[in-house]
């Protein structure tokens, strides 16, 4: 062996720090993109940063092979590297990020299928972020009971950009009034102070100052959303309800660009604002998707082990023609496996399905597409599957599932948050709740379309409803870009024979889409369909879709705010 375990441990640490520095460099560009209104560049940065992890793993793997020579694949060596590496991480806030990088390298070297607890870091019995007590860097301000806007003038003054605020005093006064109104139930002089993270968060066309406001006996989240448009730099909204913050940090949105010196302390702070949000989702929404996957694995399997009598079963909803979906009833995740064969009329291949899910990973999901994380070589006890589920997986998903002794090994699955399928939700709710859900379903299709996403299959079974009543799309096998479609008007019949024909009398190309016929494929009950057609008539108009395509060709992507219009200040 050419290098000592200590030297190899340092090589792995240096590899992570190189990745971390490159991640930070991309994140720092977000400020300039915002100042210059370079939204296309911001989208490119988001995609580049997603692919950075795998890019940065390759170099250290090669360096380890060169440094260790033929011994690189010896477990005895890695049993010595692991404690040496752990010693290098002592006291680091982001030790878990370093450990996940190490685990990835070890799996690449050994082509590990599953988790090897002897050489990897995978503590199932602890919540790593609970050990972080370091306070994240933040600004604090005290509000005067008679001049609260003064504090927000100081806030905006401390968060400076290379473009001036269009109306700094007007913005500061609007923030003060909004918070006083929103928190009036706290009593007289409700807001006493505010603290905001030093780091500005960026995503899509907005910058966010993230923190919390304090009253005499309580606190609330506080996020100040900034926009930079043709009217200049200004405050667009103030969010002080956890529900609105949950939408902003939701799993159906793209990842933030935030140049955080350390991540773990920021995660702890954000959990204080969103105590019900899993730590894995907070890591993921900060762009640390690999760490998010690690935390999701850790927390799910810890729960799984704590519920030894509970079985994995089919998820609620209509069985998919492309995916088999199962869940653990007591835990809010679903596992989706690609079937070996797809029922008619599905014509795509397994590879094409994988490409669709990879595409979604890189898209601006605008709060309407669920994040779907791929997991490989998951192992479950065979006995934990219901008999019906086990039979289906082994006979219909043999390309992804096989048995090894008393275990079922899943070669590839996609893991998502579990939402209530919209088709079931519509059967369970009151008439007014059904109407609201159907309209938000149509709004979801609109939001996706305005961001160059066409869902393909619009049936309600492919949409879910969050606990806050928000419709999201989660079945991606027919998803494509709006710009890939040919939106056409349905030709008028030229005679009675054509009018009565069972099949179209004209040629239809593989990319042809006929919006006027969407109502036939939405599968909505008649009252809800009528409401959608009344309020979202544009969805059935080919010209609307064609105008979107023309805008995308010109680089024009409409703005889709991640909060309700009522929260906007002007």
RODO-2510 file (C-alpha; in nm, 4 decimals, decimal comma):
residues 570
     n   res          X          Y          Z
     1     x     0,0000     0,0000     0,0000
     2     x     0,1349     0,3414    -0,0975
     3     x    -0,0642     0,5619     0,1457
     4     x    -0,1572     0,5360     0,5139
     5     x    -0,5199     0,5256     0,6334
     6     x    -0,4718     0,8771     0,7739
     7     x    -0,3568     1,0053     0,4361
     8     x    -0,6479     0,8367     0,2599
     9     x    -0,8904     0,9861     0,5136
    10     x    -0,7491     1,3315     0,4422
    11     x    -0,7864     1,2703     0,0693
    12     x    -1,1577     1,1935     0,1182
    13     x    -1,2009     1,5016     0,3368
    14     x    -1,0310     1,7187     0,0759
    15     x    -1,2597     1,5731    -0,1895
    16     x    -1,5672     1,6771     0,0054
    17     x    -1,4292     2,0237     0,0714
    18     x    -1,3629     2,0681    -0,3002
    19     x    -1,7249     1,9711    -0,3690
    20     x    -1,8473     2,2038    -0,0943
    21     x    -1,6458     2,4956    -0,2355
    22     x    -1,7811     2,4384    -0,5865
    23     x    -2,1354     2,4077    -0,4479
    24     x    -2,0883     2,7404    -0,2679
    25     x    -1,9503     2,9083    -0,5796
    26     x    -2,2647     2,8191    -0,7759
    27     x    -2,4866     2,9267    -0,4865
    28     x    -2,3101     3,2650    -0,4663
    29     x    -2,3958     3,3349    -0,8284
    30     x    -2,7626     3,3554    -0,7297
    31     x    -2,7217     3,7092    -0,5983
    32     x    -2,5818     3,8346    -0,9287
    33     x    -2,8516     3,6496    -1,1250
    34     x    -3,1135     3,8213    -0,9090
    35     x    -2,9567     4,1640    -0,9444
    36     x    -2,9268     4,1294    -1,3232
    37     x    -3,2640     3,9550    -1,3627
    38     x    -3,0847     3,6717    -1,5377
    39     x    -3,3535     3,4091    -1,4865
    40     x    -3,2249     3,1803    -1,7612
    41     x    -2,8834     3,1786    -1,5955
    42     x    -3,0453     3,1018    -1,2603
    43     x    -3,2172     2,7962    -1,4111
    44     x    -2,8873     2,6796    -1,5596
    45     x    -2,7162     2,7178    -1,2215
    46     x    -2,9854     2,5098    -1,0527
    47     x    -2,9321     2,2232    -1,2983
    48     x    -2,5529     2,2509    -1,2769
    49     x    -2,5567     2,2313    -0,8992
    50     x    -2,7827     1,9237    -0,8970
    51     x    -2,5313     1,7359    -1,1107
    52     x    -2,2295     1,8567    -0,9141
    53     x    -2,2230     1,5806    -0,6509
    54     x    -2,1780     1,2933    -0,8944
    55     x    -1,9277     1,5008    -1,0886
    56     x    -1,7189     1,5621    -0,7766
    57     x    -1,7231     1,1980    -0,6640
    58     x    -1,5329     1,0718    -0,9681
    59     x    -1,2070     1,2575    -0,8914
    60     x    -1,1616     1,1336    -0,5329
    61     x    -1,2428     0,7755    -0,6360
    62     x    -0,9618     0,7863    -0,8920
    63     x    -0,7283     0,9520    -0,6416
    64     x    -0,7999     0,6826    -0,3820
    65     x    -0,7248     0,4090    -0,6346
    66     x    -0,3941     0,5716    -0,7242
    67     x    -0,2958     0,6333    -0,3616
    68     x    -0,3930     0,2933    -0,2221
    69     x    -0,3112     0,0788    -0,5222
    70     x    -0,4336    -0,2804    -0,5145
    71     x    -0,5369    -0,2460    -0,1479
    72     x    -0,8204    -0,0042    -0,2262
    73     x    -1,0753    -0,2867    -0,2336
    74     x    -0,9636    -0,4443     0,0950
    75     x    -1,2182    -0,4151     0,3756
    76     x    -0,9390    -0,4291     0,6321
    77     x    -0,8050    -0,1015     0,4929
    78     x    -1,1421     0,0712     0,5113
    79     x    -1,1887    -0,0473     0,8683
    80     x    -0,8812     0,1665     0,9449
    81     x    -0,9785     0,4589     0,7214
    82     x    -1,3174     0,4971     0,8895
    83     x    -1,1915     0,5887     1,2420
    84     x    -0,9181     0,8076     1,0940
    85     x    -1,1831     0,9945     0,8946
    86     x    -1,4119     1,0239     1,1963
    87     x    -1,1262     1,1848     1,3916
    88     x    -1,0901     1,4525     1,1231
    89     x    -1,4572     1,5440     1,1645
    90     x    -1,4572     1,5899     1,5406
    91     x    -1,6404     1,9104     1,6303
    92     x    -1,7502     1,9952     1,2751
    93     x    -2,1052     2,1243     1,2417
    94     x    -2,1428     1,9563     0,9046
    95     x    -1,9843     1,6247     0,9989
    96     x    -2,2899     1,4418     0,8599
    97     x    -2,2316     1,5894     0,5142
    98     x    -1,8711     1,4697     0,5243
    99     x    -1,9862     1,1224     0,6327
   100     x    -2,2361     1,0937     0,3497
   101     x    -1,9639     1,1849     0,0994
   102     x    -1,7416     0,9152     0,2516
   103     x    -2,0251     0,6608     0,2271
   104     x    -2,0759     0,7409    -0,1401
   105     x    -1,7053     0,6929    -0,2125
   106     x    -1,6980     0,3619    -0,0247
   107     x    -1,9955     0,2319    -0,2201
   108     x    -1,8371     0,3304    -0,5493
   109     x    -1,5163     0,1479    -0,4570
   110     x    -1,6907    -0,1692    -0,3369
   111     x    -1,9913    -0,1484    -0,5712
   112     x    -2,1901    -0,1984    -0,2495
   113     x    -2,5490    -0,3097    -0,2890
   114     x    -2,7207    -0,1796     0,0214
   115     x    -2,5575    -0,0484     0,3389
   116     x    -2,2387    -0,1906     0,4878
   117     x    -2,2463    -0,0855     0,8515
   118     x    -1,8908    -0,2029     0,9169
   119     x    -1,7254     0,0519     0,6900
   120     x    -1,9967     0,3173     0,6470
   121     x    -2,1432     0,5798     0,8785
   122     x    -2,5106     0,4993     0,9332
   123     x    -2,6274     0,5580     1,2909
   124     x    -2,9905     0,4452     1,2901
   125     x    -3,0576     0,5270     1,6544
   126     x    -2,9715     0,8996     1,6558
   127     x    -3,0941     1,2218     1,4987
   128     x    -2,7599     1,3842     1,4042
   129     x    -2,8943     1,7406     1,3928
   130     x    -3,0047     1,7130     1,7569
   131     x    -2,6399     1,7380     1,8597
   132     x    -2,5940     2,0758     1,6882
   133     x    -2,6124     2,3604     1,9397
   134     x    -2,4089     2,6183     1,7464
   135     x    -2,6289     2,9240     1,6732
   136     x    -2,6574     3,0030     1,3055
   137     x    -2,5381     3,3517     1,2013
   138     x    -2,8218     3,6016     1,2141
   139     x    -2,9164     3,9688     1,2477
   140     x    -3,1407     4,0831     1,5333
   141     x    -3,3540     4,3978     1,5523
   142     x    -3,5721     4,5556     1,8192
   143     x    -3,8945     4,7254     1,7101
   144     x    -4,0101     5,0546     1,8553
   145     x    -4,3796     5,0480     1,9553
   146     x    -4,4281     5,3914     1,7991
   147     x    -4,2007     5,3644     1,4928
   148     x    -4,1864     4,9951     1,3905
   149     x    -4,0978     5,0799     1,0314
   150     x    -3,7587     5,2108     1,1505
   151     x    -3,6474     4,8560     1,2299
   152     x    -3,7371     4,7391     0,8818
   153     x    -3,5502     5,0298     0,7300
   154     x    -3,2460     4,8934     0,9133
   155     x    -3,3272     4,5434     0,7884
   156     x    -3,3382     4,6501     0,4251
   157     x    -3,0280     4,8602     0,4767
   158     x    -2,8361     4,5595     0,6067
   159     x    -2,9374     4,3409     0,3102
   160     x    -2,7949     4,5483     0,0294
   161     x    -2,7733     4,4624    -0,3382
   162     x    -2,5968     4,6221    -0,6321
   163     x    -2,9318     4,7707    -0,7294
   164     x    -3,1147     5,0091    -0,4934
   165     x    -3,4564     4,9518    -0,3450
   166     x    -3,7154     5,1334    -0,5500
   167     x    -3,8951     5,2664    -0,2403
   168     x    -3,7130     5,1503     0,0714
   169     x    -3,9254     5,3486     0,3198
   170     x    -4,2495     5,2396     0,1544
   171     x    -4,1363     4,8761     0,1653
   172     x    -4,0313     4,9019     0,5317
   173     x    -4,3642     5,0565     0,6293
   174     x    -4,5571     4,7901     0,4365
   175     x    -4,3688     4,5087     0,6126
   176     x    -4,4368     4,6651     0,9539
   177     x    -4,8081     4,7082     0,8819
   178     x    -4,8469     4,3563     0,7437
   179     x    -4,6817     4,1949     1,0462
   180     x    -4,8803     4,4068     1,2890
   181     x    -5,2022     4,3068     1,1106
   182     x    -5,1152     3,9377     1,0777
   183     x    -5,0141     3,9091     1,4426
   184     x    -5,2720     4,1435     1,5944
   185     x    -5,4170     3,8475     1,7866
   186     x    -5,1021     3,8576     1,9990
   187     x    -5,2354     4,1753     2,1614
   188     x    -5,1215     4,5375     2,1692
   189     x    -4,7695     4,5956     2,0403
   190     x    -4,7543     4,2355     1,9076
   191     x    -4,4097     4,2391     1,7419
   192     x    -4,1227     4,3240     1,9757
   193     x    -3,8207     4,2039     1,7761
   194     x    -3,7119     4,0189     1,4661
   195     x    -3,4142     3,8022     1,3792
   196     x    -3,3130     3,7024     1,0273
   197     x    -3,0486     3,4650     0,8969
   198     x    -2,7434     3,6413     0,7564
   199     x    -2,7719     3,4320     0,4416
   200     x    -3,0185     3,5397     0,1741
   201     x    -3,2111     3,2529     0,0114
   202     x    -3,2735     3,2629    -0,3643
   203     x    -3,5017     3,0606    -0,5867
   204     x    -3,6616     3,1267    -0,9240
   205     x    -3,7169     3,5070    -0,9388
   206     x    -3,7087     3,5888    -0,5695
   207     x    -3,4749     3,6546    -0,2802
   208     x    -3,5870     3,5691     0,0727
   209     x    -3,4888     3,7032     0,4128
   210     x    -3,5673     3,4134     0,6444
   211     x    -3,6182     3,4365     1,0183
   212     x    -3,8727     3,4851     1,2930
   213     x    -4,0526     3,7598     1,4825
   214     x    -4,1018     3,7686     1,8577
   215     x    -4,3846     3,8955     2,0714
   216     x    -4,3848     3,9185     2,4462
   217     x    -4,4530     3,5474     2,4971
   218     x    -4,4344     3,3773     2,1565
   219     x    -4,2681     3,3798     1,8186
   220     x    -4,3704     3,3195     1,4598
   221     x    -4,1847     3,2523     1,1337
   222     x    -4,1110     3,5561     0,9227
   223     x    -3,9985     3,5493     0,5613
   224     x    -3,9633     3,8707     0,3625
   225     x    -3,9821     3,7997    -0,0123
   226     x    -3,8007     4,0402    -0,2445
   227     x    -3,8554     4,0750    -0,6181
   228     x    -3,6564     4,2576    -0,8826
   229     x    -3,8652     4,3344    -1,1877
   230     x    -3,9400     4,6271    -1,4176
   231     x    -4,0641     4,8198    -1,1122
   232     x    -3,7276     4,7779    -0,9410
   233     x    -3,6129     4,6007    -0,6255
   234     x    -3,8898     4,5833    -0,3646
   235     x    -4,0595     4,3734    -0,1004
   236     x    -4,3250     4,1556    -0,2606
   237     x    -4,4671     3,9617     0,0346
   238     x    -4,4322     3,8846     0,4036
   239     x    -4,5012     3,5312     0,5259
   240     x    -4,5693     3,4775     0,8947
   241     x    -4,7864     3,1635     0,9010
   242     x    -4,6302     2,8175     0,9208
   243     x    -4,8671     2,6980     0,6502
   244     x    -4,7292     2,9534     0,4033
   245     x    -4,3733     2,8718     0,5065
   246     x    -4,4453     2,5013     0,4558
   247     x    -4,5511     2,5787     0,0976
   248     x    -4,2355     2,7836     0,0426
   249     x    -4,0095     2,5054     0,1733
   250     x    -4,2224     2,2270     0,0263
   251     x    -4,1077     1,9054    -0,1426
   252     x    -4,2863     2,0099    -0,4616
   253     x    -4,0528     2,3044    -0,5174
   254     x    -3,7040     2,3460    -0,6548
   255     x    -3,4056     2,3774    -0,4236
   256     x    -3,2925     2,7084    -0,2761
   257     x    -2,9632     2,8715    -0,3615
   258     x    -2,8264     2,9777    -0,0226
   259     x    -2,4562     3,0393     0,0380
   260     x    -2,4435     2,8914     0,3878
   261     x    -2,1013     2,8622     0,5491
   262     x    -2,2348     2,5625     0,7421
   263     x    -2,5589     2,3773     0,6814
   264     x    -2,6411     2,1829     0,9982
   265     x    -2,6992     2,4913     1,2136
   266     x    -2,9269     2,6383     0,9456
   267     x    -3,1243     2,3120     0,9418
   268     x    -3,1708     2,3341     1,3197
   269     x    -3,2931     2,6932     1,2865
   270     x    -3,5366     2,6087     1,0069
   271     x    -3,6765     2,3201     1,2116
   272     x    -3,7677     2,5731     1,4800
   273     x    -3,9820     2,7485     1,2181
   274     x    -4,1252     2,4247     1,0753
   275     x    -4,1243     2,1740     1,3626
   276     x    -4,3389     1,9257     1,1725
   277     x    -4,1112     1,9128     0,8701
   278     x    -3,8770     1,6112     0,8481
   279     x    -3,5092     1,6969     0,8672
   280     x    -3,4442     1,5112     0,5402
   281     x    -3,6737     1,7504     0,3537
   282     x    -3,4990     2,0538     0,4985
   283     x    -3,1595     1,9271     0,3827
   284     x    -3,3062     1,8510     0,0404
   285     x    -3,4731     2,1861    -0,0102
   286     x    -3,1378     2,3526     0,0705
   287     x    -2,9900     2,1674    -0,2261
   288     x    -2,8240     1,8936    -0,0203
   289     x    -3,0217     1,6190    -0,1927
   290     x    -2,7709     1,3434    -0,1141
   291     x    -2,7832     1,4273     0,2565
   292     x    -3,1603     1,4441     0,2333
   293     x    -3,1631     1,0910     0,0923
   294     x    -2,9381     0,9707     0,3750
   295     x    -3,1613     1,1267     0,6416
   296     x    -3,4760     0,9918     0,4754
   297     x    -3,3265     0,6416     0,4733
   298     x    -3,2179     0,6740     0,8351
   299     x    -3,5498     0,8007     0,9698
   300     x    -3,7676     0,5627     0,7674
   301     x    -3,5775     0,2480     0,8585
   302     x    -3,5550     0,3523     1,2221
   303     x    -3,9337     0,3824     1,2235
   304     x    -3,9648     0,0582     1,0263
   305     x    -3,7612    -0,1271     1,2882
   306     x    -3,9687     0,0266     1,5676
   307     x    -4,2888    -0,1149     1,4124
   308     x    -4,2009    -0,4846     1,3706
   309     x    -4,5613    -0,5975     1,3380
   310     x    -4,6594    -0,3587     1,0599
   311     x    -4,6520    -0,4733     0,6992
   312     x    -4,5760    -0,2953     0,3753
   313     x    -4,8908    -0,2831     0,1623
   314     x    -5,0222    -0,1425    -0,1635
   315     x    -5,0639     0,2342    -0,1495
   316     x    -5,4160     0,3724    -0,1740
   317     x    -5,5322     0,4743    -0,5187
   318     x    -5,5813     0,3268    -0,8619
   319     x    -5,3040     0,0763    -0,9483
   320     x    -5,0698     0,2260    -1,2044
   321     x    -5,0023     0,0753    -1,5445
   322     x    -4,6356     0,1751    -1,5277
   323     x    -4,5545     0,1810    -1,1556
   324     x    -4,6274    -0,0500    -0,8641
   325     x    -4,6586     0,1581    -0,5479
   326     x    -4,6374     0,0475    -0,1852
   327     x    -4,6217     0,2131     0,1537
   328     x    -4,5934     0,1565     0,5272
   329     x    -4,9308     0,2841     0,6547
   330     x    -4,7841     0,4569     0,9614
   331     x    -4,5168     0,6489     0,7674
   332     x    -4,5860     0,9179     0,5021
   333     x    -4,3755     0,7818     0,2150
   334     x    -4,4505     0,5773    -0,0959
   335     x    -4,2101     0,3510    -0,2865
   336     x    -4,2594     0,3339    -0,6639
   337     x    -4,1163     0,0548    -0,8808
   338     x    -4,1228     0,0341    -1,2607
   339     x    -4,3203    -0,2635    -1,3865
   340     x    -4,1657    -0,5122    -1,6303
   341     x    -4,4457    -0,4651    -1,8845
   342     x    -4,6859    -0,1759    -1,9322
   343     x    -5,0530    -0,2200    -2,0104
   344     x    -5,1966    -0,0704    -2,3289
   345     x    -5,2004     0,2147    -2,4293
   346     x    -4,8645     0,2834    -2,2595
   347     x    -4,5874     0,2511    -2,5182
   348     x    -4,2773     0,3862    -2,3433
   349     x    -3,9794     0,1777    -2,2323
   350     x    -3,8319     0,1371    -1,8868
   351     x    -3,5416     0,3609    -1,9856
   352     x    -3,7796     0,6335    -2,0978
   353     x    -3,9605     0,6214    -1,7627
   354     x    -3,6289     0,6635    -1,5819
   355     x    -3,5531     0,9597    -1,8079
   356     x    -3,8848     1,1225    -1,7163
   357     x    -3,8074     1,1017    -1,3453
   358     x    -3,4584     1,2381    -1,4065
   359     x    -3,6116     1,5254    -1,6026
   360     x    -3,8384     1,6202    -1,3114
   361     x    -3,5354     1,6240    -1,0818
   362     x    -3,3914     1,9069    -1,2921
   363     x    -3,7090     2,1059    -1,3600
   364     x    -3,8436     2,4124    -1,1862
   365     x    -4,1251     2,2265    -1,0094
   366     x    -4,3200     2,5447    -0,9133
   367     x    -4,4862     2,3768    -0,6166
   368     x    -4,6761     2,1310    -0,8367
   369     x    -4,4464     1,8301    -0,8908
   370     x    -4,3256     1,6127    -0,6056
   371     x    -3,9575     1,5514    -0,5564
   372     x    -3,8896     1,1841    -0,6362
   373     x    -3,5622     1,0510    -0,4985
   374     x    -3,4165     0,7357    -0,6582
   375     x    -3,2912     0,4650    -0,4224
   376     x    -3,0955     0,1584    -0,5284
   377     x    -3,0493    -0,1797    -0,3627
   378     x    -3,2865    -0,1306    -0,0705
   379     x    -3,3275    -0,4412     0,1444
   380     x    -3,6446    -0,5333     0,3306
   381     x    -3,7293    -0,8472     0,5290
   382     x    -3,9411    -1,0669     0,3048
   383     x    -4,1890    -1,1238     0,5875
   384     x    -4,2711    -0,7523     0,6115
   385     x    -4,4547    -0,7486     0,2775
   386     x    -4,8203    -0,8393     0,2581
   387     x    -4,8715    -1,1586     0,0571
   388     x    -5,0497    -0,9753    -0,2264
   389     x    -4,7820    -0,7073    -0,2511
   390     x    -4,4948    -0,9566    -0,2427
   391     x    -4,6572    -1,1610    -0,5191
   392     x    -4,7078    -0,8556    -0,7378
   393     x    -4,3530    -0,7275    -0,6953
   394     x    -4,1918    -1,0626    -0,7696
   395     x    -4,4069    -1,1362    -1,0751
   396     x    -4,4613    -0,7915    -1,2264
   397     x    -4,1470    -0,6032    -1,1187
   398     x    -3,8866    -0,8779    -1,1552
   399     x    -3,6561    -0,6334    -1,3311
   400     x    -3,6349    -0,4359    -1,0069
   401     x    -3,6945    -0,6967    -0,7332
   402     x    -3,5418    -1,0282    -0,6359
   403     x    -3,5178    -1,2454    -0,3275
   404     x    -3,1965    -1,3109    -0,1376
   405     x    -3,2657    -1,5541     0,1433
   406     x    -3,5181    -1,3917     0,3752
   407     x    -3,4842    -1,0496     0,2138
   408     x    -3,6392    -0,8734    -0,0833
   409     x    -3,3846    -0,6573    -0,2616
   410     x    -3,5144    -0,3640    -0,4669
   411     x    -3,2654    -0,2624    -0,7348
   412     x    -3,4338     0,0712    -0,8089
   413     x    -3,7321     0,2565    -0,6685
   414     x    -3,8449     0,6175    -0,6409
   415     x    -3,9473     0,7495    -0,3011
   416     x    -4,1953     1,0345    -0,2593
   417     x    -4,4017     1,1894     0,0147
   418     x    -4,7412     1,0223     0,0408
   419     x    -5,0319     1,2451    -0,0611
   420     x    -5,4005     1,1556    -0,0792
   421     x    -5,4850     1,0666    -0,4429
   422     x    -5,7111     1,3356    -0,5877
   423     x    -5,9633     1,0869    -0,7279
   424     x    -6,0169     0,9426    -0,3778
   425     x    -6,0203     1,2878    -0,2196
   426     x    -6,3001     1,3975    -0,4524
   427     x    -6,5146     1,1040    -0,3387
   428     x    -6,4631     1,1792     0,0288
   429     x    -6,5226     1,5537     0,0511
   430     x    -6,8184     1,7894     0,0644
   431     x    -6,9397     1,9576    -0,2531
   432     x    -6,7574     2,2810    -0,1721
   433     x    -6,4320     2,1010    -0,0856
   434     x    -6,4570     1,9059    -0,4129
   435     x    -6,5016     2,2291    -0,6068
   436     x    -6,2008     2,3910    -0,4386
   437     x    -5,9848     2,0830    -0,5033
   438     x    -6,0896     2,0644    -0,8699
   439     x    -6,0073     2,4314    -0,9223
   440     x    -5,6665     2,3896    -0,7603
   441     x    -5,6091     2,0845    -0,9832
   442     x    -5,6722     2,3098    -1,2838
   443     x    -5,4457     2,5740    -1,1315
   444     x    -5,1746     2,3097    -1,0943
   445     x    -5,1978     2,2248    -1,4658
   446     x    -5,1819     2,5983    -1,5430
   447     x    -4,8802     2,6555    -1,3181
   448     x    -4,6946     2,3643    -1,4761
   449     x    -4,7815     2,4778    -1,8288
   450     x    -4,6577     2,8302    -1,7588
   451     x    -4,3236     2,6717    -1,6682
   452     x    -4,2998     2,4544    -1,9821
   453     x    -4,4295     2,1343    -1,8183
   454     x    -4,7088     1,9299    -1,9743
   455     x    -4,8364     1,6485    -1,7480
   456     x    -4,9565     1,4304    -2,0334
   457     x    -5,2002     1,2166    -1,8364
   458     x    -5,4376     1,4555    -1,6567
   459     x    -5,6480     1,1961    -1,4735
   460     x    -5,7031     1,2869    -1,1057
   461     x    -5,5445     0,9569    -0,9976
   462     x    -5,2103     1,1052    -1,1029
   463     x    -5,2497     1,4028    -0,8694
   464     x    -5,2385     1,4140    -0,4922
   465     x    -5,3708     1,6544    -0,2313
   466     x    -5,1457     1,7801     0,0495
   467     x    -5,2619     1,8176     0,4074
   468     x    -5,3064     2,1865     0,3275
   469     x    -5,5354     2,1071     0,0340
   470     x    -5,2837     2,1784    -0,2421
   471     x    -5,2925     1,9698    -0,5616
   472     x    -4,9614     1,8262    -0,6851
   473     x    -4,8712     1,5993    -0,9746
   474     x    -4,6723     1,2842    -0,9012
   475     x    -4,6957     1,0404    -1,1947
   476     x    -4,4342     1,1293    -1,4542
   477     x    -4,4307     0,8575    -1,7176
   478     x    -4,6118     1,0738    -1,9761
   479     x    -4,4763     1,4107    -1,8671
   480     x    -4,2980     1,6209    -2,1295
   481     x    -4,2142     1,9821    -2,2082
   482     x    -4,4837     2,2074    -2,3493
   483     x    -4,2390     2,2977    -2,6252
   484     x    -4,2264     1,9323    -2,7362
   485     x    -4,5999     1,9212    -2,8134
   486     x    -4,7946     2,0234    -3,1235
   487     x    -5,1120     2,1869    -2,9922
   488     x    -5,3869     2,1758    -3,2536
   489     x    -5,7498     2,2651    -3,2871
   490     x    -5,9816     1,9682    -3,3366
   491     x    -6,0809     1,9791    -3,7066
   492     x    -6,4471     2,0403    -3,7830
   493     x    -6,6110     1,7458    -3,9667
   494     x    -6,6744     1,8128    -4,3341
   495     x    -6,9748     1,5858    -4,3650
   496     x    -7,2104     1,3673    -4,1642
   497     x    -6,9999     1,0579    -4,2128
   498     x    -6,6983     1,2254    -4,0495
   499     x    -6,9159     1,3667    -3,7720
   500     x    -7,0439     1,0195    -3,6790
   501     x    -6,7135     0,8349    -3,7175
   502     x    -6,5939     0,6338    -3,4167
   503     x    -6,2286     0,7159    -3,4944
   504     x    -6,0668     1,0427    -3,6055
   505     x    -6,0942     1,0893    -3,9815
   506     x    -5,7740     1,2940    -3,9997
   507     x    -5,4077     1,2140    -3,9435
   508     x    -5,2760     1,2533    -3,5874
   509     x    -4,9021     1,2881    -3,5293
   510     x    -4,7234     1,1425    -3,2239
   511     x    -4,6791     1,4885    -3,0677
   512     x    -5,0267     1,6217    -3,1498
   513     x    -5,2330     1,7455    -2,8560
   514     x    -5,5934     1,8690    -2,8778
   515     x    -5,6785     2,0940    -2,5807
   516     x    -6,0445     2,1169    -2,6803
   517     x    -6,0729     1,7463    -2,5920
   518     x    -5,9026     1,7681    -2,2519
   519     x    -6,2377     1,7585    -2,0733
   520     x    -6,2839     1,4022    -2,1976
   521     x    -5,9610     1,2885    -2,0284
   522     x    -5,9801     1,4761    -1,6980
   523     x    -6,2089     1,2222    -1,5362
   524     x    -6,3750     1,4832    -1,3153
   525     x    -6,7336     1,4534    -1,1894
   526     x    -6,9726     1,6728    -1,3882
   527     x    -7,0083     1,9601    -1,1333
   528     x    -6,6321     1,9868    -1,0811
   529     x    -6,5636     1,9685    -1,4548
   530     x    -6,8140     2,2492    -1,5141
   531     x    -6,6341     2,4653    -1,2559
   532     x    -6,2978     2,3980    -1,4206
   533     x    -6,4311     2,4835    -1,7660
   534     x    -6,5828     2,8063    -1,6315
   535     x    -6,2757     2,9323    -1,4449
   536     x    -5,9916     2,7767    -1,6486
   537     x    -6,1231     2,7953    -2,0010
   538     x    -5,7745     2,8746    -2,1304
   539     x    -5,6707     2,5120    -2,0720
   540     x    -5,9082     2,4067    -2,3505
   541     x    -5,7886     2,6737    -2,5942
   542     x    -5,5113     2,5664    -2,8372
   543     x    -5,4164     2,9309    -2,8899
   544     x    -5,3306     2,9732    -2,5211
   545     x    -5,0867     2,6829    -2,5376
   546     x    -4,9405     2,8116    -2,8637
   547     x    -4,8837     3,1549    -2,7085
   548     x    -4,6974     2,9883    -2,4224
   549     x    -4,4762     2,8067    -2,6710
   550     x    -4,4020     3,1317    -2,8542
   551     x    -4,3059     3,2945    -2,5245
   552     x    -4,0749     3,0081    -2,4282
   553     x    -3,9069     3,0308    -2,7693
   554     x    -3,8401     3,3989    -2,6961
   555     x    -3,7022     3,3179    -2,3501
   556     x    -4,0130     3,4437    -2,1702
   557     x    -4,1121     3,2287    -1,8733
   558     x    -4,4071     3,3715    -1,6764
   559     x    -4,3554     3,4417    -1,3083
   560     x    -4,5277     3,1985    -1,0687
   561     x    -4,5169     3,3334    -0,7113
   562     x    -4,4817     3,0603    -0,4457
   563     x    -4,7527     3,2146    -0,2275
   564     x    -5,1113     3,3292    -0,2609
   565     x    -5,1867     3,6621    -0,4211
   566     x    -5,3446     3,7865    -0,0979
   567     x    -5,0019     3,7746     0,0691
   568     x    -4,8462     4,0138    -0,1808
   569     x    -4,8029     4,3722    -0,0643
   570     x    -4,8845     4,5380    -0,3960
***
